Amino acid sequence: MSRSDKLLKRLLSNPKDFTFQEASALLNHFGYEQIKGGKTGGSRAAFSNGRKDYIRLHKPHPRDILKTYQINNLINDLMERGLLK
């Protein structure tokens, strides 16, 4: 089982300690790259697959752990795009 498969399995289990870095790595696996924002980007992060398809996340702070609603949104976004079964 690859690292990406493990991350996906972990995401689908709705963990309470899924980090932004793990989400970023998983999105990279699906072909999404984080777009670097300008000065006003703040804690918002956008990931694009190069086809004008964006997934947006809020970088949690001060800790790197995503909130439950963010995990659910990420799962829904991946399902809507047909990347999850």
C-alpha positions as CSV (number, residue, x, y, z in Angstrom):
1,M,0.0,0.0,0.0
2,S,1.5,3.3,-1.1
3,R,1.8,6.4,1.1
4,S,-1.0,8.1,-0.9
5,D,-3.3,5.1,-0.4
6,K,-2.6,5.2,3.3
7,L,-3.4,8.9,3.4
8,L,-6.6,8.4,1.5
9,K,-7.7,5.6,3.8
10,R,-6.9,7.8,6.7
11,L,-8.9,10.7,5.3
12,L,-11.9,8.6,4.7
13,S,-11.8,7.4,8.4
14,N,-12.6,11.1,9.4
15,P,-9.6,11.4,11.8
16,K,-9.5,14.2,14.4
17,D,-5.8,14.9,13.6
18,F,-5.6,15.1,9.8
19,T,-3.1,17.8,9.0
20,F,-3.0,20.4,6.2
21,Q,0.3,18.9,5.1
22,E,-1.4,15.5,4.7
23,A,-4.2,17.1,2.7
24,S,-1.7,18.9,0.5
25,A,0.2,15.7,-0.1
26,L,-3.0,13.8,-1.0
27,L,-4.2,16.6,-3.4
28,N,-0.7,16.5,-5.0
29,H,-1.3,12.8,-5.6
30,F,-4.5,13.6,-7.5
31,G,-2.6,16.1,-9.7
32,Y,-3.5,19.3,-7.8
33,E,-0.8,21.8,-7.0
34,Q,-1.0,24.6,-4.4
35,I,-1.3,28.0,-6.0
36,K,0.9,30.6,-4.3
37,G,-1.3,33.5,-3.3
38,G,-0.3,37.2,-3.3
39,K,0.0,39.5,-0.3
40,T,-3.7,39.2,0.5
41,G,-3.8,35.4,0.3
42,G,-3.6,35.1,4.0
43,S,-4.5,31.6,5.3
44,R,-6.5,30.7,2.3
45,A,-5.0,28.0,0.0
46,A,-6.1,27.0,-3.5
47,F,-5.1,23.9,-5.3
48,S,-5.5,23.6,-9.1
49,N,-5.1,20.7,-11.4
50,G,-4.3,23.0,-14.4
51,R,-7.7,22.7,-16.0
52,K,-9.4,25.6,-14.1
53,D,-10.5,23.2,-11.4
54,Y,-9.9,24.4,-7.9
55,I,-10.1,23.0,-4.5
56,R,-9.9,25.6,-1.7
57,L,-8.9,25.0,1.9
58,H,-8.3,27.3,4.8
59,K,-4.9,26.7,6.4
60,P,-5.6,26.1,10.1
61,H,-3.7,28.0,12.7
62,P,-2.0,28.0,15.1
63,R,-2.0,24.2,14.7
64,D,-1.8,22.4,11.4
65,I,-4.9,20.1,12.1
66,L,-8.0,20.5,9.9
67,K,-11.4,20.9,11.4
68,T,-14.0,18.2,10.8
69,Y,-16.0,20.3,8.4
70,Q,-12.8,20.8,6.3
71,I,-12.2,17.1,6.1
72,N,-15.9,16.5,5.1
73,N,-15.6,19.2,2.4
74,L,-12.4,17.7,1.1
75,I,-14.0,14.3,0.8
76,N,-17.0,15.8,-0.9
77,D,-14.8,17.8,-3.3
78,L,-12.9,14.6,-4.3
79,M,-16.1,12.6,-4.7
80,E,-17.7,15.3,-6.9
81,R,-14.7,15.1,-9.2
82,G,-14.9,11.4,-9.5
83,L,-11.5,10.8,-7.7
84,L,-13.1,8.8,-4.9
85,K,-15.5,5.8,-5.1
